């Protein structure tokens, strides 16, 4: 049975607010929902794990009978860079029950600890936003097609997955973010859409860069909301390409950057700039996750490939970690710490789970 913590977290926070006394037995249910740890909290000092070099941000967690605990989280370093490619062997599990003074290590092998496919609870969407103003169409369309095709093939999984999709939008001077191809899991469909771009696609030679940033951020936010409404976790990457600065002046620089800065933390922003007319400082703020710049059309495919690597790292830094707990029905609520070691770096996060109904037989 899936037991989401959103409601319980809210109840815990209300209890904490009401019980403001100084009694020694006060329980702190302060789960950091808006901070870097997501639904998790700082690890109890009794474990003495040291300073975190890696941040485990709990996105969701649930239990299922007869005794499985599942925690979905994102791993990044202290600079916010994603950490992909971790395996179950790199994680250590600690549990603390009602009779434990501190935490006990749970054997990863005996508990069948594993990194499981997360497609059932995770949707990852990429929005590729292309500048097709007159300067691009006149001077670098062929190179852009080639670079974009390479980007699509690098980012999209070799085998189609419904949980991993991409959409392509484009902008010129109009007050509209044009849809080139809707969200799809098909790389072939996306490549065909790019191949079909012609020099006559645009009717306005200007550049509405800030409008494109604002509109694509809004679309990404809507996608996250749709995931939440369908009991899934969502993440999105917005990748903006341009060869110039905003010329339409419909929206201000402050409006665009504020939209980026205030977007959900599960939305990543990337920027790709081409040529000498771009404003690298602004593009670095738009692409707050990562930004790259090509001095000429010959470098364009390389820069797109650089960003495709970063987009992949973001998507693959989300993990569904599952194990079979030794706790059984009647033990109540238990504290859980998950620690990860990656080379000489380590990080850990603490959370809780309820063992109601748990029995043996979990695998």
VENPE-V74886 format. One record per residue. RES is the residue in three letters. PHI is phi in whole degrees, -180 to 180 (* if undefined). PSI is psi as a letter, one per 20 degrees, with the letter a starting at -180 (NA if undefined). Layout:
# VENPE-V74886
RES PHI PSI
RES PHI PSI
This chain:
# VENPE-V74886
UNK * p
UNK -86 p
UNK -121 n
UNK -78 q
UNK -97 i
UNK -61 g
UNK -67 g
UNK -66 h
UNK -63 g
UNK -65 g
UNK -62 g
UNK -61 g
UNK -65 h
UNK -64 g
UNK -60 g
UNK -62 h
UNK -65 g
UNK -72 g
UNK -90 m
UNK -90 j
UNK -70 r
UNK -109 k
UNK -63 q
UNK -64 h
UNK -97 j
UNK -61 p
UNK -102 p
UNK -95 o
UNK -102 k
UNK -76 n
UNK -91 p
UNK -82 n
UNK -76 h
UNK -104 i
UNK -88 a
UNK -67 i
UNK -88 j
UNK 62 c
UNK -82 i
UNK -88 a
UNK -142 r
UNK -65 q
UNK -70 p
UNK -56 p
UNK -67 i
UNK -63 h
UNK -78 h
UNK 52 l
UNK -83 i
UNK 87 a
UNK -72 q
UNK -80 p
UNK -94 h
UNK -122 q
UNK -111 p
UNK -101 o
UNK -103 o
UNK -73 p
UNK -92 h
UNK -165 r
UNK -157 q
UNK -161 r
UNK -122 q
UNK -146 q
UNK -71 q
UNK -86 i
UNK -175 k
UNK -98 p
UNK -112 p
UNK -123 p
UNK -129 p
UNK -106 p
UNK -148 r
UNK -112 q
UNK -115 p
UNK -142 r
UNK -88 a
UNK -68 i
UNK -94 j
UNK 90 j
UNK -76 p
UNK -68 q
UNK -122 n
UNK -90 r
UNK 77 j
UNK -76 q
UNK -116 r
UNK -60 h
UNK -66 i
UNK -87 i
UNK -106 q
UNK -120 p
UNK -109 p
UNK -126 p
UNK -124 q
UNK -133 o
UNK -97 a
UNK -64 h
UNK -100 j
UNK -101 p
UNK -69 g
UNK -132 b
UNK -98 q
UNK -110 q
UNK -75 p
UNK -104 p
UNK -61 p
UNK -66 h
UNK -74 g
UNK -69 h
UNK -95 j
UNK 56 l
UNK -65 q
UNK -159 q
UNK -93 o
UNK -106 q
UNK -57 p
UNK -107 j
UNK -64 h
UNK -72 h
UNK -124 j
UNK -132 p
UNK -119 p
UNK -119 p
UNK -122 p
UNK -113 p
UNK -110 o
UNK -96 o
UNK -117 o
UNK -107 p
UNK -79 o
UNK -117 k
UNK -72 r
UNK -59 h
UNK -64 h
UNK -71 g
UNK -62 h
UNK -84 h
UNK -118 h
UNK -145 k
UNK -65 g
UNK -62 g
UNK -66 h
UNK -66 g
UNK -59 g
UNK -64 g
UNK -67 g
UNK -67 g
UNK -60 g
UNK -62 g
UNK -59 g
UNK -60 g
UNK -67 h
UNK -78 h
UNK -86 g
UNK -74 p
UNK -59 q
UNK -60 g
UNK -103 p
UNK -59 p
UNK -130 p
UNK -63 h
UNK -85 i
UNK -129 o
UNK -133 r
UNK -137 q
UNK -126 q
UNK -121 p
UNK -120 r
UNK -143 q
UNK -140 q
UNK -135 c
UNK -97 i
UNK -76 q
UNK -85 l
UNK -157 p
UNK -96 o
UNK -78 p
UNK -90 o
UNK -89 g
UNK -152 p
UNK -70 r
UNK -53 p
UNK -153 q
UNK -94 j
UNK -97 o
UNK -66 h
UNK -61 g
UNK -63 g
UNK -66 g
UNK -63 g
UNK -63 h
UNK -65 g
UNK -67 g
UNK -59 h
UNK -81 i
UNK -67 p
UNK -121 r
UNK -69 i
UNK -95 j
UNK -67 h
UNK -106 q
UNK -112 i
UNK -133 o
UNK -75 i
UNK -78 a
UNK -133 o
UNK -101 m
UNK -62 g
UNK -64 h
UNK -63 h
UNK -65 h
UNK -63 g
UNK -63 g
UNK -68 g
UNK -69 h
UNK -65 h
UNK -65 g
UNK -64 g
UNK -61 g
UNK -63 g
UNK -64 h
UNK -66 h
UNK -65 h
UNK -65 g
UNK -61 h
UNK -63 g
UNK -62 g
UNK -67 h
UNK -103 k
UNK 60 k
UNK -122 r
UNK -99 p
UNK -116 q
UNK -139 q
UNK -143 q
UNK -123 p
UNK -107 o
UNK -116 o
UNK -109 p
UNK -111 p
UNK -153 q
UNK -115 j
UNK -159 b
UNK -111 r
UNK -68 p
UNK -113 h
UNK -71 h
UNK 61 k
UNK -73 h
UNK -122 q
UNK -89 r
UNK -58 g
UNK -61 g
UNK -62 g
UNK -67 g
UNK -70 h
UNK -64 h
UNK -62 g
UNK -64 g
UNK -65 h
UNK -93 j
UNK -72 q
UNK -54 q
UNK -66 i
UNK -89 j
UNK -107 p
UNK -100 q
UNK -121 p
UNK -126 q
UNK -133 q
UNK -126 p
UNK -115 q
UNK -128 p
UNK 88 a
UNK -96 i
UNK -95 j
UNK -78 q
UNK -105 n
UNK -62 h
UNK -64 g
UNK -67 g
UNK -65 h
UNK -68 h
UNK -77 h
UNK -65 g
UNK -89 m
UNK -67 h
UNK -78 g
UNK -167 q
UNK -144 q
UNK -138 q
UNK -136 p
UNK -110 p
UNK -76 h
UNK -148 r
UNK -65 h
UNK -64 h
UNK -94 i
UNK -64 g
UNK -65 h
UNK -63 g
UNK -68 h
UNK -62 h
UNK -65 h
UNK -61 g
UNK -70 h
UNK -61 h
UNK -64 g
UNK -66 h
UNK -63 g
UNK -62 g
UNK -62 g
UNK -61 g
UNK -64 h
UNK -93 j
UNK -97 j
UNK -98 p
UNK -130 p
UNK -106 o
UNK -100 p
UNK -132 q
UNK -156 r
UNK -98 o
UNK -81 q
UNK -79 i
UNK -69 q
UNK -126 r
UNK -53 p
UNK 104 i
UNK -82 i
UNK 76 b
UNK -88 p
UNK -125 q
UNK -84 q
UNK -134 p
UNK -123 p
UNK -114 p
UNK -116 q
UNK -122 q
UNK -121 p
UNK -133 n
UNK 67 c
UNK -96 j
UNK -107 q
UNK -142 q
UNK -159 q
UNK -152 q
UNK -142 q
UNK -116 q
UNK -151 a
UNK -137 q
UNK -148 q
UNK -104 p
UNK -96 k
UNK -56 p
UNK 85 i
UNK -71 p
UNK -137 a
UNK -77 r
UNK 102 i
UNK -75 p
UNK -138 NA
